[in-house]
Amino acid sequence: MEKEDYNQWFRNPVESSFTVPDYRKLISHPMDFSTMRANVRRNAYETLDALREHLVLIFDNSITYNTPASSYGQEAQRLRMIAEQKVSNAKVLMEAIEKEQARMDAAAETVLASLSDPYRDQKLAQLRSRLIKPQNPPIRPSQHHTQPAFEGARPQPGAAAGDSTSAAGVESGQLAIPELLVQHLLKERDEYMFEGKTRVRLPKAVTVARILDQFEAKALAHSTIPEEGKAEVREIVSGLRANFSDACIKCLMYPSETTAMREALRLRAGASPDKPWETIFGAEHLLRLVVHLPDKLRVARLAPERLSFVLRTLNQLLVFLSLNYAYYFDQ
């Protein structure tokens, strides 16, 4: 509004700019732009209506003191109309912002409600006990990966020929998680417990969808997998992809990640409302999903040979993630 005041008549208090000894006799509540600016800086206006009241008061005072027909009164009437239009436009904008905020809050509340699990702390405490550390030395990936590597399950020291690192995990219905990924999970847990946040930035450059595509291509190219096994690999990867969104909302996010989730939702809604979650999240949340799966698989009561193959494939996926840690997790 100060830019519209070409003559700068309303920029400062009247009594500091003009000689008007009778001004306070006619005007009980003086107002000007500089006073309003000071009020804005100290957050004196809690509502748009409160700001409008002072803004209109500037011009009403001028009309009252100078009369509507005077040059001051006519200029005040012009600026009052402009002010009313600007306030009206601001109200429309604020209503739109409030509606959008309500929509985003509703989406966030849905996620937060799913995270209100009374047993969450217990689950976090049990996380370490579920992580079976392999006896092999930790796998330290190269810092210069440009293409993902793939490696089948390695033999455990002392295991019979043909056995894999996943053998112990398969027999116990659990997973043999590489030490590097164990440390990653525990680091995330500690960051949340001690700092109240995790360091995952969304959306991820290398997404769950891309990782699963690359793992599937590498797994199917592996010479030791028979044709019927390849069909099962495709089914397992398809199941991971199809169920990722639901699992992500229910159990894969720390509460502090909802801020990034809300921003990702906003970006997603602006680009494509149907954009799946696996194109937003990355290796961190895929790893969390795989860690949760043994509990789900036990409830599913799969046939022993079927369960064995699923766990073996998941173990290979874990090795794949570990070998490509720098490529997938550091993006």
C-alpha positions in Angstrom: 0.0 0.0 0.0 2.9 2.4 0.6 3.7 2.2 -3.1 0.2 3.3 -3.9 0.7 6.4 -1.7 2.4 8.5 -4.4 2.3 11.7 -2.4 3.6 9.9 0.8 0.8 11.7 2.8 0.0 8.6 4.9 3.5 7.2 5.4 4.2 8.8 8.8 2.1 10.2 11.7 0.2 13.3 10.6 1.4 15.5 13.4 5.1 14.8 12.5 4.5 15.8 8.9 2.0 18.6 9.1 1.1 21.5 11.4 -2.3 20.5 12.6 -2.9 21.7 16.2 -6.5 20.6 16.2 -5.9 17.1 14.8 -6.3 15.3 18.1 -9.5 17.1 18.8 -11.1 15.5 15.8 -9.2 12.2 15.5 -9.0 10.1 18.6 -7.1 7.1 17.1 -4.4 8.3 14.6 -2.8 5.7 12.3 -0.2 5.6 9.5 1.8 3.2 7.5 5.0 3.5 9.6 3.0 2.6 12.8 1.4 -0.3 11.0 4.8 -1.6 9.8 6.0 -1.5 13.4 2.9 -3.4 14.5 3.6 -6.1 11.9 7.2 -6.5 13.1 6.0 -7.2 16.6 3.2 -9.5 15.5 0.5 -7.2 16.8 -2.1 -8.3 14.2 -3.4 -11.8 15.0 -5.9 -11.8 12.2 -6.3 -10.2 8.7 -9.4 -8.3 10.0 -7.3 -6.7 12.7 -4.8 -5.5 10.1 -7.7 -4.3 7.9 -9.1 -2.2 10.7 -6.0 -0.2 11.1 -5.4 0.1 7.3 -8.9 1.5 6.7 -8.5 3.7 9.8 -5.7 5.6 8.1 -8.0 6.7 5.2 -11.1 7.2 7.3 -9.2 9.6 9.6 -8.1 11.6 6.5 -11.6 11.8 5.1 -13.0 12.8 8.6 -10.4 15.6 9.1 -10.1 17.0 5.6 -13.6 16.3 4.3 -14.3 13.9 1.3 -14.2 16.7 -1.3 -10.7 17.9 -0.4 -7.7 16.6 -2.3 -6.6 14.7 0.8 -10.1 13.2 1.2 -10.3 12.2 -2.5 -6.8 10.5 -2.3 -7.9 8.7 0.9 -11.0 7.4 -0.8 -8.9 6.1 -3.7 -6.5 4.3 -1.5 -9.3 3.0 0.7 -10.8 1.2 -2.3 -7.4 -0.3 -3.2 -6.9 -1.4 0.4 -10.3 -3.1 0.5 -9.5 -5.0 -2.7 -6.1 -6.1 -1.5 -7.6 -7.3 1.8 -10.3 -9.2 -0.1 -7.8 -10.9 -2.3 -5.7 -11.8 0.7 -8.7 -13.4 2.4 -9.4 -15.5 -0.7 -5.7 -16.6 -0.7 -5.7 -17.4 3.0 -8.8 -19.5 2.7 -7.2 -21.5 -0.1 -4.1 -22.0 2.0 -6.1 -23.1 5.0 -8.1 -25.6 2.9 -4.8 -27.0 1.4 -3.3 -27.1 4.9 -6.4 -28.9 6.2 -6.1 -31.5 3.4 -2.4 -32.0 4.1 -3.1 -32.3 7.8 -5.7 -34.9 7.2 -3.2 -36.9 5.1 -0.6 -36.5 7.8 -3.1 -37.5 10.6 -3.9 -40.7 8.7 -0.2 -41.6 8.7 0.3 -40.5 12.3 -2.7 -42.6 13.4 -1.2 -45.6 11.8 2.0 -44.9 13.7 0.3 -44.6 17.0 1.3 -48.1 18.0 1.4 -48.8 21.7 4.0 -51.5 21.0 6.3 -49.4 18.9 8.9 -48.9 21.6 8.8 -52.7 22.2 9.3 -53.3 18.5 12.2 -50.9 18.4 13.8 -52.7 21.4 13.3 -56.1 19.6 14.9 -54.9 16.4 18.4 -55.7 17.5 17.4 -59.2 18.5 15.9 -59.9 15.0 19.1 -58.9 13.3 21.2 -62.0 12.8 24.8 -60.9 12.2 26.6 -63.0 9.5 29.9 -64.6 10.5 31.6 -63.2 7.4 33.6 -59.9 7.7 31.4 -56.9 7.1 30.9 -56.1 3.4 32.3 -52.6 2.7 31.1 -51.4 -0.7 33.2 -49.3 -3.0 32.6 -45.6 -2.8 32.7 -45.4 -6.6 29.8 -47.6 -7.7 28.3 -46.4 -10.9 26.3 -49.6 -11.6 24.7 -51.9 -9.0 26.5 -55.2 -8.4 24.9 -58.5 -7.7 26.2 -61.5 -5.8 24.5 -64.7 -4.8 24.5 -65.9 -1.2 28.0 -66.8 0.0 28.8 -69.9 1.9 29.2 -69.7 5.7 32.5 -70.8 7.2 32.3 -74.5 7.9 29.0 -74.9 6.0 28.6 -77.8 3.6 29.1 -77.2 -0.1 26.0 -75.7 -1.7 24.8 -74.1 1.6 24.3 -70.3 1.5 24.6 -67.5 4.0 20.8 -67.6 4.2 20.7 -71.2 5.4 20.6 -70.3 9.1 18.1 -67.6 8.4 15.9 -70.0 6.3 16.0 -72.7 9.0 15.0 -70.3 11.8 12.5 -68.4 9.6 14.6 -65.2 9.9 17.1 -63.3 7.8 20.9 -63.1 7.7 21.3 -59.4 7.5 24.8 -58.1 6.4 26.6 -56.2 9.2 26.7 -53.0 7.1 22.9 -53.0 6.9 22.6 -53.9 10.6 24.7 -50.8 11.5 22.6 -48.7 9.2 19.4 -49.7 10.9 20.8 -49.2 14.4 22.2 -45.8 13.3 18.7 -44.8 12.1 17.2 -46.0 15.4 19.7 -44.0 17.4 19.3 -40.9 15.4 15.5 -41.0 16.1 15.9 -41.9 19.8 18.6 -39.3 20.6 18.0 -36.6 18.0 14.3 -37.0 17.3 14.8 -37.3 13.6 16.4 -39.4 10.8 18.5 -38.1 7.9 16.4 -39.6 5.1 15.7 -36.9 2.4 12.6 -37.4 0.2 12.0 -37.9 -2.6 15.0 -40.3 -3.2 17.1 -40.1 -6.3 17.3 -43.9 -6.5 13.8 -45.1 -5.7 12.4 -48.5 -4.5 11.0 -49.1 -7.9 14.4 -48.6 -9.6 16.2 -50.8 -7.0 13.7 -53.7 -7.4 13.9 -53.4 -11.2 17.7 -53.7 -11.0 17.6 -56.5 -8.5 15.1 -58.5 -10.5 17.2 -58.1 -13.7 20.4 -59.2 -11.9 18.6 -62.1 -10.1 17.0 -63.4 -13.3 20.4 -63.3 -15.1 22.0 -65.5 -12.4 22.8 -68.8 -14.0 22.1 -70.9 -10.8 18.3 -70.1 -10.8 16.1 -72.5 -12.7 13.2 -71.3 -14.8 10.6 -72.1 -12.2 12.7 -70.2 -9.7 12.8 -67.2 -11.9 9.0 -67.1 -12.0 9.0 -67.1 -8.2 11.6 -64.3 -8.1 9.3 -62.2 -10.4 6.4 -62.9 -8.1 8.3 -61.9 -4.9 9.6 -58.7 -6.5 6.1 -57.9 -7.7 4.7 -58.5 -4.2 7.3 -56.2 -2.6 6.5 -53.5 -5.1 2.7 -53.9 -4.8 2.6 -53.9 -1.0 5.3 -51.2 -0.3 2.9 -48.3 -0.2 0.6 -49.9 2.4 3.5 -51.1 4.5 5.2 -47.7 4.3 2.2 -45.9 5.8 1.6 -48.5 8.5 5.0 -49.4 9.9 8.0 -48.1 7.9 8.2 -44.5 8.8 9.5 -42.8 12.0 7.2 -40.0 13.2 9.8 -37.4 12.4 9.8 -38.4 8.7 6.2 -37.3 8.3 7.3 -33.7 7.5 9.3 -35.0 4.5 6.4 -37.2 3.7 4.0 -34.3 3.6 6.3 -32.4 1.3 6.6 -35.4 -0.9 2.7 -35.7 -0.9 2.5 -32.1 -2.0 4.9 -32.6 -4.8 3.2 -35.9 -5.8 -0.2 -34.3 -5.9 1.2 -31.5 -8.1 2.7 -33.9 -10.5 0.6 -37.0 -10.6 -2.0 -37.9 -7.9 -1.6 -41.6 -8.7 2.2 -41.7 -8.4 3.1 -44.7 -6.3 5.1 -44.6 -3.0 7.9 -46.7 -4.4 8.8 -43.9 -6.8 9.3 -41.5 -3.8 11.1 -43.6 -1.1 14.4 -45.4 -1.5 16.7 -48.1 -0.1 16.2 -47.0 3.6 12.5 -47.9 3.6 12.9 -50.9 1.4 15.4 -52.3 4.0 12.9 -51.6 6.8 10.2 -53.5 4.8 12.5 -56.6 4.3 13.4 -56.6 8.1 9.6 -56.7 8.9 8.8 -59.5 6.5 9.8 -62.6 8.5 7.0 -61.9 11.1 4.5 -61.5 8.3 5.7 -64.6 6.5 5.2 -66.7 9.7 1.6 -65.5 9.9 1.0 -66.4 6.3 1.9 -70.1 7.0 3.6 -70.7 3.7 4.7 -74.2 2.8 8.2 -74.9 4.1 9.8 -75.1 0.6 8.0 -71.9 -0.4 9.0 -70.1 2.7 12.6 -71.3 2.2 12.7 -69.8 -1.3 11.2 -66.5 -0.3 13.7 -66.1 2.5 16.6 -67.1 0.3 15.5 -64.4 -2.3 15.1 -61.8 0.5 18.6 -62.7 1.7 19.9 -62.2 -1.8 18.2 -58.8 -1.9 19.9 -57.8 1.4 23.3 -58.8 0.0 22.5 -56.8 -3.2 21.6 -53.7 -1.1 24.8 -54.1 1.0 27.1 -54.5 -2.1 25.5 -51.3 -3.5 25.3 -49.4 -0.3 27.0 -46.3 -1.5 25.0 -46.3 -4.7 21.6 -46.7 -3.1 21.8 -45.2 0.4 24.0 -42.2 -0.1 22.0 -40.6 -2.9 
